[in-house]
């Protein structure tokens, strides 16, 4: 069955850390369209805008697209994706960053709860000019666990935690904690509202 789904996103991002890390409040907004074009295949297109500096500056914006495949093994899914980003530099110019990543996920439902484990392997080029910026480090594997609860209504709360592991330097350099809820408006549209706490690790100038 061919289905077009539009997902509206609105998120709040707060970055905090000890050891003199700069605190910042940001807003992430975006939308996503999904299209099921075969029995086990689906495609998505995502546009996102991320504001930082206490939500006064457009820090980056990107176009993300990819294809997902639900394997014959129940609960397992793989995907290949590309992302084209314009990232703001300290001199207020934007630099292009290209990213390629692969997702491997497993989903398990137990009663009203659904657990999702996802491994993401990503690489990006070219490197951003700020070498001490976590976002400039190219190759990562990212480990994320999501827990969702379905109370039987259109509101579905969720929580996830994600760790970024730098492949070249063999250390973790970022962690995220996120909580929010999804709201299904109708067959074609759903929305997400979330709060995300992000922290940089093992960097000289967080």
ZAROFI-719423 format. One line per field, with one value per residue: x, y, z of N, C-alpha, C in turn; residue in three letters. Coordinates in pm, 1 decimal, always signed. Example, Ala and Ser with C-alpha at 12.3 -4.5 7.8 and 13.67 -1.06 7.14 Angstrom:
# ZAROFI-719423
npx = c(+1319.0; +1285.0);
npy = c(-569.0; -225.0);
npz = c(+780.0; +708.0);
capx = c(+1230.0; +1367.0);
capy = c(-450.0; -106.0);
capz = c(+780.0; +714.0);
cpx = c(+1320.0; +1290.0);
cpy = c(-330.0; +3.0);
cpz = c(+780.0; +787.0);
res = c(ala; ser);
***
This chain:
# ZAROFI-719423
npx = c(+84.9; +57.5; +156.2; +152.5; +307.1; +315.9; +525.2; +538.0; +776.9; +880.3; +1113.0; +1288.7; +1607.7; +1858.9; +2180.3; +2407.6; +2677.1; +2936.5; +3254.5; +3308.7; +3171.1; +2997.5; +2673.0; +2371.1; +2067.2; +1844.5; +1640.7; +1492.1; +1345.1; +1135.2; +1027.2; +899.7; +857.8; +722.0; +723.4; +579.5; +689.4; +702.1; +655.4; +829.2; +985.9; +1059.1; +1072.0; +1216.2; +1208.8; +1360.5; +1351.2; +1524.5; +1572.5; +1795.8; +1827.5; +2047.8; +2249.2; +2087.8; +1849.6; +1850.7; +1992.9; +2043.1; +2186.6; +2236.4; +2112.3; +1947.7; +1905.2; +1779.4; +1773.7; +1661.4; +1646.6; +1465.0; +1460.7; +1260.7; +1351.7; +1311.0; +1339.7; +1172.9; +1115.4; +1362.3; +1540.0; +1698.0; +1881.4; +1982.0; +2127.3; +2151.1; +2284.2; +2271.9; +2416.8; +2413.2; +2624.8; +2672.3; +2951.4; +3201.9; +3259.6; +3022.6; +2960.9; +2836.9; +2913.6; +2929.8; +2842.2; +2868.2; +2707.5; +2707.9; +2525.3; +2446.2; +2184.2; +2099.0; +1853.0; +1650.7; +1333.0; +1112.9; +813.3; +643.1; +366.9; +220.2; +446.1; +722.5; +1039.7; +1327.4; +1625.9; +1899.9; +2169.2; +2390.0; +2603.9; +2821.2; +2970.2; +3132.7; +3203.6; +3330.4; +3563.0; +3455.9; +3578.4; +3638.6; +3837.3; +3823.1; +3561.4; +3298.8; +3116.3; +3268.6; +3415.7; +3465.5; +3397.6; +3170.6; +3022.0; +2697.6; +2496.0; +2178.4; +1901.7; +1558.0; +1255.0; +915.2; +576.1; +248.2; -50.1; -298.1; -419.4; -410.9; -182.5; +151.4; +397.5; +761.2; +1105.0; +1454.6; +1802.2; +2128.0; +2452.0; +2749.6; +3018.1; +3348.6; +3509.9; +3772.6; +3926.8; +3860.6; +3687.7; +3414.1; +3232.3; +3004.8; +2679.5; +2329.0; +2010.8; +1669.6; +1326.6; +976.3; +670.2; +466.5; +209.0; -72.1; -242.9; -412.4; -469.2; -271.0; -103.4; +121.9; +270.0; +552.3; +674.4; +941.4; +1195.4; +1538.4; +1849.8; +2183.2; +2523.9; +2868.4; +3163.4; +3497.3; +3649.6; +3859.8; +3764.5; +3470.7);
npy = c(-120.2; +213.6; +498.8; +826.2; +1007.1; +1279.7; +1429.9; +1649.6; +1836.3; +1962.8; +2080.6; +2125.4; +2222.0; +2190.6; +2261.3; +2154.4; +2129.9; +2024.8; +2148.4; +2396.1; +2408.1; +2573.1; +2691.2; +2658.3; +2742.2; +2604.7; +2567.0; +2317.2; +2267.6; +2117.9; +1914.8; +1605.1; +1381.8; +1072.2; +779.9; +486.3; +265.7; +4.8; -339.5; -390.0; -166.4; +178.3; +533.9; +845.7; +1199.9; +1469.9; +1789.2; +2020.6; +2272.4; +2424.1; +2614.4; +2807.9; +2969.3; +3067.6; +3044.2; +3244.7; +3241.6; +3092.3; +2803.6; +2575.8; +2412.8; +2154.4; +1906.4; +1587.9; +1258.4; +925.1; +560.6; +292.6; -49.2; -313.9; -604.4; -963.5; -1081.8; -1055.5; -742.5; -632.2; -379.6; -201.0; +78.8; +329.9; +648.8; +998.5; +1321.5; +1669.4; +1950.1; +2289.7; +2464.9; +2695.0; +2909.0; +3050.3; +3296.1; +3374.8; +3290.6; +3026.5; +2680.9; +2402.7; +2067.9; +1729.7; +1423.1; +1072.4; +794.4; +484.3; +288.1; +47.3; -131.3; -262.5; -360.7; -419.2; -519.4; -515.6; -574.1; -268.9; -130.3; -34.5; -115.2; +13.7; -44.7; +115.0; +121.3; +342.7; +412.7; +653.6; +891.3; +1191.3; +1458.4; +1755.7; +1797.8; +2012.2; +2347.2; +2403.9; +2238.3; +2158.3; +2118.4; +1904.0; +1836.8; +1847.5; +1623.5; +1339.8; +1042.5; +833.0; +590.8; +547.4; +485.2; +413.8; +393.0; +356.7; +403.6; +354.7; +433.9; +318.2; +431.2; +381.7; +597.5; +895.8; +1021.7; +950.2; +889.7; +908.8; +812.5; +855.0; +763.2; +842.2; +764.7; +897.7; +767.8; +820.7; +694.4; +702.9; +821.1; +655.4; +693.3; +814.0; +1104.3; +1254.6; +1279.2; +1220.3; +1290.1; +1242.3; +1330.8; +1309.0; +1337.1; +1175.3; +1274.2; +1168.3; +1300.7; +1234.3; +986.8; +1056.6; +1246.6; +1331.5; +1451.6; +1568.2; +1651.4; +1749.8; +1744.3; +1794.9; +1707.8; +1778.5; +1684.8; +1744.5; +1544.4; +1460.3; +1665.7; +1946.1; +2205.3; +2239.6);
npz = c(+0.0; -90.5; +77.9; +196.9; +438.2; +655.0; +880.6; +1137.2; +1317.9; +1629.6; +1846.2; +2160.0; +2260.0; +2496.9; +2596.6; +2826.2; +3063.0; +3286.6; +3401.0; +3276.8; +3034.4; +2773.1; +2823.7; +2642.7; +2483.0; +2255.5; +1957.4; +1766.5; +1458.9; +1210.6; +926.2; +799.9; +531.2; +437.4; +232.4; +129.9; -96.0; -175.0; -72.1; +145.8; +150.3; +211.9; +169.0; +274.8; +329.6; +480.5; +623.4; +814.6; +1065.4; +1279.1; +1558.0; +1757.0; +2014.2; +2226.0; +2086.5; +1895.9; +1661.7; +1346.2; +1348.5; +1191.2; +895.0; +715.3; +454.0; +449.0; +332.2; +253.5; +226.6; +361.9; +467.9; +559.8; +698.5; +635.4; +881.8; +1177.1; +1317.0; +1253.9; +1079.2; +812.4; +679.8; +440.6; +410.2; +317.5; +390.9; +353.0; +467.6; +578.8; +770.2; +1027.6; +1078.8; +1303.5; +1196.9; +1093.7; +839.9; +625.9; +594.5; +371.4; +454.0; +395.8; +456.2; +496.9; +602.0; +771.1; +898.1; +1143.7; +1293.3; +1562.1; +1667.8; +1937.9; +2075.4; +2379.9; +2545.2; +2620.4; +2572.9; +2366.8; +2261.2; +2104.0; +1947.2; +1799.7; +1578.9; +1436.4; +1170.2; +1062.6; +837.7; +742.8; +511.3; +363.4; +643.1; +904.9; +966.4; +1239.7; +1436.7; +1700.1; +1746.1; +1824.0; +1626.4; +1399.5; +1375.9; +1184.2; +1149.0; +1307.7; +1530.0; +1644.0; +1921.0; +2010.2; +2229.0; +2247.0; +2421.6; +2400.3; +2483.7; +2458.9; +2535.1; +2436.2; +2327.1; +2117.4; +2190.3; +2246.5; +2463.0; +2476.6; +2529.8; +2487.3; +2481.9; +2367.1; +2252.6; +2120.0; +1948.1; +1871.1; +1601.8; +1497.4; +1704.5; +1908.3; +2132.0; +2334.9; +2247.0; +2270.9; +2420.5; +2440.0; +2585.3; +2566.7; +2583.1; +2519.4; +2329.4; +2081.7; +1859.9; +1695.4; +1444.4; +1227.4; +969.9; +789.7; +905.8; +1167.5; +1476.3; +1665.6; +1986.7; +2184.3; +2443.3; +2463.1; +2597.9; +2559.9; +2565.9; +2543.9; +2530.9; +2637.2; +2507.4; +2443.9; +2437.8; +2517.3);
capx = c(+0.0; +134.1; +106.5; +234.5; +289.0; +386.8; +554.4; +584.3; +863.5; +917.9; +1189.0; +1366.3; +1739.6; +1936.0; +2312.2; +2471.0; +2785.4; +3025.6; +3387.8; +3309.3; +3107.3; +2904.4; +2532.3; +2299.8; +1930.2; +1817.7; +1515.0; +1500.6; +1216.9; +1149.1; +917.4; +944.4; +761.0; +756.6; +648.2; +598.1; +680.3; +703.7; +609.6; +922.6; +1070.1; +1001.1; +1166.4; +1181.4; +1276.3; +1352.4; +1407.9; +1533.5; +1637.6; +1838.5; +1865.5; +2123.8; +2273.2; +1959.9; +1745.2; +1853.9; +2078.4; +2026.9; +2316.2; +2251.3; +1991.0; +1989.3; +1814.0; +1817.2; +1687.0; +1711.6; +1559.2; +1466.6; +1415.8; +1221.8; +1400.9; +1219.0; +1352.2; +1077.8; +1168.5; +1489.8; +1531.2; +1824.0; +1857.2; +2095.3; +2080.9; +2243.4; +2245.9; +2344.0; +2400.6; +2480.5; +2656.2; +2722.1; +3083.8; +3219.3; +3261.1; +2884.3; +2939.0; +2793.7; +2996.7; +2855.4; +2890.4; +2796.7; +2714.0; +2650.4; +2513.2; +2371.7; +2113.7; +2060.2; +1767.4; +1566.6; +1217.9; +1044.4; +696.0; +602.6; +249.9; +203.3; +578.3; +802.2; +1180.3; +1395.2; +1770.2; +1949.6; +2311.4; +2412.6; +2742.2; +2818.0; +3093.3; +3100.0; +3313.0; +3462.2; +3562.3; +3430.5; +3704.1; +3668.3; +3884.1; +3787.4; +3416.8; +3255.8; +3045.6; +3364.0; +3481.3; +3389.2; +3345.0; +3113.0; +2912.0; +2604.0; +2416.5; +2059.6; +1792.3; +1433.2; +1142.5; +788.8; +459.9; +122.6; -159.9; -424.6; -471.5; -330.5; -59.3; +240.4; +523.8; +881.1; +1232.4; +1570.1; +1937.5; +2216.0; +2594.3; +2828.9; +3152.4; +3439.9; +3576.4; +3916.6; +3989.6; +3823.6; +3632.5; +3284.4; +3249.0; +2878.2; +2568.4; +2200.4; +1894.9; +1555.3; +1193.9; +869.2; +556.5; +414.4; +64.1; -122.5; -359.4; -498.1; -397.4; -160.0; -21.9; +154.0; +357.3; +635.9; +724.5; +1038.4; +1301.9; +1662.4; +1968.3; +2300.7; +2648.2; +2991.1; +3257.0; +3635.0; +3695.1; +3933.6; +3687.8; +3331.7);
capy = c(+0.0; +337.0; +591.6; +944.9; +1054.6; +1403.1; +1437.0; +1781.4; +1825.4; +2083.6; +2034.1; +2218.2; +2166.6; +2262.2; +2202.3; +2188.2; +2039.8; +2075.2; +2179.1; +2521.5; +2402.2; +2682.1; +2653.9; +2719.8; +2697.5; +2604.6; +2512.0; +2239.9; +2255.0; +2051.9; +1829.4; +1484.4; +1310.9; +931.9; +719.3; +341.8; +239.4; -139.7; -414.6; -376.1; -48.7; +311.0; +643.7; +963.1; +1326.6; +1546.9; +1923.9; +2061.1; +2399.6; +2419.6; +2746.0; +2805.9; +3101.1; +3099.2; +3042.1; +3369.9; +3227.0; +2968.0; +2737.8; +2485.9; +2360.9; +2044.2; +1817.3; +1449.6; +1165.8; +788.9; +447.2; +190.9; -181.7; -403.4; -736.0; -1073.1; -1109.2; -968.6; -637.2; -579.2; -285.4; -137.6; +196.5; +407.4; +786.9; +1106.2; +1449.2; +1786.7; +2049.1; +2419.3; +2485.4; +2830.0; +2918.5; +3161.2; +3422.6; +3392.8; +3229.4; +2887.0; +2587.8; +2279.9; +1941.9; +1615.2; +1307.1; +944.0; +708.4; +359.6; +254.0; -90.6; -120.0; -376.0; -314.8; -525.1; -471.5; -595.6; -507.7; -132.5; -70.0; -72.9; -81.0; +19.8; -25.6; +154.8; +149.4; +425.7; +432.7; +773.2; +959.5; +1316.0; +1523.4; +1770.1; +1831.4; +2152.9; +2413.2; +2403.7; +2104.0; +2120.7; +2104.5; +1765.1; +1817.2; +1843.2; +1492.6; +1276.9; +905.8; +794.7; +497.8; +605.5; +380.3; +476.9; +307.3; +431.3; +335.8; +421.6; +380.6; +338.9; +420.1; +358.9; +724.1; +951.1; +1072.7; +839.9; +940.4; +831.6; +857.1; +784.7; +807.6; +811.3; +789.9; +912.7; +713.4; +859.3; +572.1; +724.0; +848.5; +545.6; +744.2; +879.0; +1249.3; +1325.3; +1198.1; +1288.4; +1236.8; +1308.2; +1284.3; +1384.5; +1255.0; +1182.2; +1294.0; +1130.2; +1383.4; +1154.9; +880.2; +1108.8; +1345.5; +1317.3; +1557.3; +1533.6; +1758.2; +1684.9; +1820.7; +1719.1; +1755.3; +1732.1; +1712.5; +1703.8; +1471.7; +1439.5; +1769.9; +2049.7; +2328.2; +2199.0);
capz = c(+0.0; -97.1; +179.1; +219.0; +574.7; +686.2; +1022.9; +1179.5; +1433.9; +1702.2; +1961.7; +2240.0; +2288.2; +2597.9; +2609.9; +2952.8; +3102.5; +3388.2; +3350.6; +3200.8; +2902.9; +2749.1; +2823.1; +2531.7; +2460.2; +2112.4; +1907.2; +1642.4; +1391.0; +1081.8; +883.5; +730.1; +448.1; +414.6; +122.4; +116.5; -239.2; -197.9; +43.9; +257.8; +130.5; +229.1; +150.5; +354.0; +303.7; +603.8; +624.8; +954.5; +1095.6; +1418.2; +1609.4; +1881.3; +2074.9; +2291.6; +1982.1; +1819.5; +1544.3; +1271.4; +1353.1; +1077.1; +834.3; +628.2; +384.3; +477.4; +260.7; +260.2; +199.1; +467.0; +427.2; +667.7; +661.9; +669.4; +1024.6; +1244.9; +1402.0; +1204.8; +967.5; +773.3; +597.6; +391.2; +411.2; +286.9; +450.8; +304.5; +573.5; +579.6; +911.5; +1054.2; +1139.3; +1396.4; +1120.7; +1048.3; +709.4; +632.7; +519.4; +341.2; +509.4; +339.7; +545.7; +456.3; +719.7; +761.7; +1021.5; +1170.5; +1410.2; +1602.6; +1745.8; +2010.4; +2147.5; +2494.9; +2600.1; +2570.4; +2556.7; +2250.4; +2271.6; +1974.3; +1951.2; +1668.9; +1557.6; +1318.2; +1127.5; +979.0; +801.6; +676.0; +440.8; +425.5; +784.6; +935.7; +1001.4; +1382.2; +1467.9; +1835.9; +1750.9; +1813.0; +1499.4; +1289.9; +1372.1; +1076.4; +1155.6; +1436.2; +1545.4; +1740.2; +1984.2; +2067.2; +2276.0; +2261.7; +2484.8; +2371.6; +2555.8; +2387.3; +2632.4; +2368.6; +2278.1; +2008.9; +2249.0; +2281.1; +2517.4; +2446.2; +2586.1; +2432.2; +2513.0; +2254.1; +2274.3; +1997.8; +1966.1; +1765.2; +1557.1; +1481.2; +1832.6; +1997.3; +2256.6; +2324.7; +2249.3; +2288.3; +2469.9; +2436.7; +2655.8; +2504.2; +2620.7; +2455.2; +2289.8; +1945.8; +1851.4; +1564.4; +1412.7; +1140.7; +899.9; +711.1; +974.9; +1309.0; +1523.8; +1779.8; +2072.2; +2272.7; +2508.4; +2445.8; +2669.9; +2486.1; +2637.8; +2476.4; +2616.6; +2592.0; +2415.9; +2517.0; +2443.1; +2493.6);
cpx = c(+87.7; +72.1; +203.4; +203.3; +374.9; +402.7; +608.8; +662.9; +882.4; +988.3; +1259.2; +1496.5; +1808.9; +2068.4; +2373.9; +2581.2; +2862.3; +3158.1; +3384.7; +3252.2; +3005.5; +2761.2; +2461.1; +2161.2; +1901.7; +1681.3; +1542.1; +1360.5; +1237.3; +1024.3; +974.3; +828.9; +811.4; +665.9; +681.7; +579.7; +689.1; +666.2; +699.3; +1008.3; +990.9; +1111.1; +1121.0; +1264.9; +1252.3; +1419.8; +1409.0; +1613.4; +1668.8; +1893.2; +1941.4; +2145.7; +2144.3; +1849.0; +1740.8; +1928.1; +2052.3; +2163.1; +2341.0; +2113.9; +2032.8; +1871.3; +1865.5; +1720.6; +1747.1; +1604.4; +1576.4; +1408.7; +1384.4; +1257.9; +1295.6; +1228.0; +1268.0; +1148.0; +1295.8; +1468.9; +1668.7; +1790.5; +1986.4; +2045.4; +2191.9; +2192.6; +2334.9; +2313.2; +2473.1; +2499.7; +2722.4; +2856.8; +3090.3; +3223.2; +3126.2; +2860.9; +2895.1; +2884.8; +2917.6; +2923.1; +2804.0; +2816.1; +2646.6; +2641.0; +2421.6; +2310.0; +2080.9; +1978.4; +1688.8; +1457.5; +1146.5; +932.0; +660.2; +486.7; +231.3; +335.9; +645.8; +944.7; +1245.5; +1543.5; +1818.0; +2098.5; +2324.1; +2562.5; +2744.0; +2957.9; +3054.9; +3224.6; +3256.3; +3450.2; +3531.1; +3559.3; +3738.2; +3707.6; +3844.8; +3636.2; +3380.8; +3192.1; +3141.1; +3429.7; +3401.0; +3323.3; +3297.4; +3030.1; +2828.5; +2509.6; +2298.7; +1957.5; +1671.5; +1327.7; +1016.9; +676.0; +333.4; +5.8; -296.0; -490.9; -383.2; -199.4; +26.7; +373.4; +640.9; +1001.0; +1344.3; +1699.5; +2028.6; +2358.6; +2664.7; +2970.4; +3238.5; +3524.1; +3727.5; +3986.5; +3954.2; +3777.9; +3495.8; +3304.3; +3117.6; +2771.8; +2442.3; +2097.5; +1773.7; +1425.6; +1087.8; +751.1; +524.3; +263.2; +19.8; -251.0; -460.9; -412.5; -269.5; -62.9; -0.5; +258.2; +436.9; +676.6; +819.9; +1133.1; +1427.3; +1776.2; +2090.4; +2427.1; +2766.7; +3087.9; +3396.0; +3679.2; +3756.8; +3851.1; +3540.1; +3240.6);
cpy = c(+124.0; +439.4; +707.1; +997.9; +1179.0; +1410.6; +1574.7; +1769.0; +1961.4; +2038.5; +2146.7; +2150.9; +2253.0; +2191.0; +2248.1; +2088.2; +2103.7; +2112.7; +2291.6; +2507.7; +2514.8; +2627.9; +2727.2; +2659.9; +2708.4; +2549.5; +2439.8; +2230.6; +2185.7; +1974.8; +1713.5; +1424.8; +1169.6; +873.2; +571.1; +304.6; +90.9; -207.8; -392.1; -250.3; +79.7; +414.2; +761.6; +1082.9; +1415.7; +1682.1; +1972.2; +2190.1; +2401.5; +2555.9; +2729.9; +2949.0; +3154.6; +3125.5; +3170.4; +3356.8; +3092.0; +2900.0; +2643.5; +2452.4; +2255.7; +1977.0; +1675.9; +1357.7; +1025.7; +686.4; +344.6; +60.3; -265.2; -545.7; -842.9; -1114.1; -1009.3; -868.6; -572.3; -490.5; -225.7; -18.7; +261.2; +549.2; +883.6; +1235.3; +1558.7; +1903.0; +2178.5; +2456.5; +2620.8; +2825.1; +3038.3; +3296.4; +3452.8; +3350.7; +3084.2; +2801.2; +2460.2; +2157.9; +1830.7; +1494.2; +1187.0; +856.9; +589.3; +329.5; +105.6; -88.0; -248.4; -322.8; -433.0; -464.3; -569.1; -523.6; -371.6; -61.1; -123.0; -24.3; -86.3; +45.0; +8.5; +181.3; +227.3; +438.9; +549.3; +825.9; +1085.8; +1380.9; +1646.1; +1800.1; +1979.3; +2216.4; +2406.6; +2263.4; +2060.9; +2103.9; +1957.1; +1738.4; +1805.0; +1706.4; +1398.8; +1142.8; +871.0; +667.1; +549.7; +496.9; +446.4; +372.0; +394.6; +343.9; +418.5; +352.9; +417.0; +321.5; +393.4; +485.9; +774.7; +1010.8; +955.6; +895.9; +850.4; +892.7; +784.0; +844.3; +760.3; +852.3; +794.1; +863.6; +749.2; +738.2; +589.6; +741.2; +746.2; +594.7; +806.4; +1030.2; +1326.1; +1228.5; +1283.4; +1213.5; +1313.5; +1245.8; +1370.0; +1295.3; +1278.0; +1197.3; +1263.2; +1206.0; +1307.6; +1051.0; +931.6; +1196.2; +1310.2; +1422.8; +1507.2; +1660.0; +1694.0; +1786.9; +1735.2; +1786.7; +1693.4; +1774.7; +1661.1; +1641.7; +1470.1; +1539.2; +1883.3; +2175.5; +2297.4; +2319.1);
cpz = c(+0.0; -3.1; +194.5; +357.6; +595.9; +837.3; +1055.6; +1309.0; +1497.8; +1828.0; +2032.6; +2276.8; +2390.8; +2614.5; +2740.6; +2981.2; +3215.9; +3321.6; +3247.9; +3059.3; +2890.6; +2747.4; +2709.6; +2523.2; +2311.4; +2080.2; +1776.1; +1583.9; +1257.1; +1044.5; +803.3; +651.2; +424.8; +308.3; +114.3; -29.6; -274.0; -67.6; +165.0; +250.4; +156.5; +210.6; +235.3; +309.1; +424.1; +584.4; +769.4; +968.2; +1244.9; +1460.0; +1740.9; +1929.5; +2137.6; +2189.8; +1900.1; +1686.9; +1478.1; +1262.1; +1237.1; +1021.7; +732.8; +561.7; +401.9; +402.9; +266.2; +228.1; +310.2; +413.5; +550.4; +626.5; +694.2; +816.2; +1102.0; +1335.6; +1352.5; +1082.4; +940.3; +683.2; +553.6; +367.6; +371.8; +347.5; +395.6; +398.4; +538.8; +727.0; +932.1; +1125.9; +1232.9; +1325.5; +1056.3; +904.1; +730.1; +545.7; +491.8; +402.6; +452.3; +431.6; +481.4; +580.3; +692.5; +898.2; +1025.3; +1299.4; +1435.1; +1694.3; +1808.4; +2091.0; +2258.1; +2562.7; +2536.1; +2547.9; +2430.5; +2271.9; +2134.7; +1997.4; +1811.2; +1673.3; +1427.9; +1292.9; +1030.3; +951.5; +726.3; +617.4; +369.9; +573.4; +801.1; +985.6; +1149.9; +1425.9; +1608.6; +1853.0; +1732.2; +1678.0; +1382.1; +1276.5; +1282.7; +1108.2; +1297.1; +1421.2; +1661.7; +1789.2; +2054.6; +2108.8; +2304.3; +2328.5; +2459.3; +2447.6; +2480.2; +2484.1; +2569.3; +2321.5; +2165.1; +2058.9; +2295.5; +2332.7; +2480.8; +2517.9; +2513.6; +2484.7; +2401.2; +2286.2; +2139.5; +2027.4; +1845.6; +1725.4; +1550.6; +1615.6; +1939.6; +2133.7; +2230.6; +2330.7; +2261.4; +2339.1; +2467.9; +2520.8; +2606.0; +2553.5; +2555.4; +2424.8; +2142.7; +1952.3; +1709.3; +1537.0; +1328.6; +1070.6; +833.9; +789.6; +1122.1; +1345.2; +1644.3; +1854.1; +2171.8; +2334.8; +2505.5; +2521.3; +2602.5; +2558.6; +2557.2; +2577.1; +2553.5; +2484.9; +2497.8; +2533.7; +2417.3; +2475.3);
res = c(unk; unk; unk; unk; unk; unk; unk; unk; unk; unk; unk; unk; unk; unk; unk; unk; unk; unk; unk; unk; unk; unk; unk; unk; unk; unk; unk; unk; unk; unk; unk; unk; unk; unk; unk; unk; unk; unk; unk; unk; unk; unk; unk; unk; unk; unk; unk; unk; unk; unk; unk; unk; unk; unk; unk; unk; unk; unk; unk; unk; unk; unk; unk; unk; unk; unk; unk; unk; unk; unk; unk; unk; unk; unk; unk; unk; unk; unk; unk; unk; unk; unk; unk; unk; unk; unk; unk; unk; unk; unk; unk; unk; unk; unk; unk; unk; unk; unk; unk; unk; unk; unk; unk; unk; unk; unk; unk; unk; unk; unk; unk; unk; unk; unk; unk; unk; unk; unk; unk; unk; unk; unk; unk; unk; unk; unk; unk; unk; unk; unk; unk; unk; unk; unk; unk; unk; unk; unk; unk; unk; unk; unk; unk; unk; unk; unk; unk; unk; unk; unk; unk; unk; unk; unk; unk; unk; unk; unk; unk; unk; unk; unk; unk; unk; unk; unk; unk; unk; unk; unk; unk; unk; unk; unk; unk; unk; unk; unk; unk; unk; unk; unk; unk; unk; unk; unk; unk; unk; unk; unk; unk; unk; unk; unk; unk; unk; unk; unk; unk; unk; unk; unk; unk; unk; unk; unk);
***
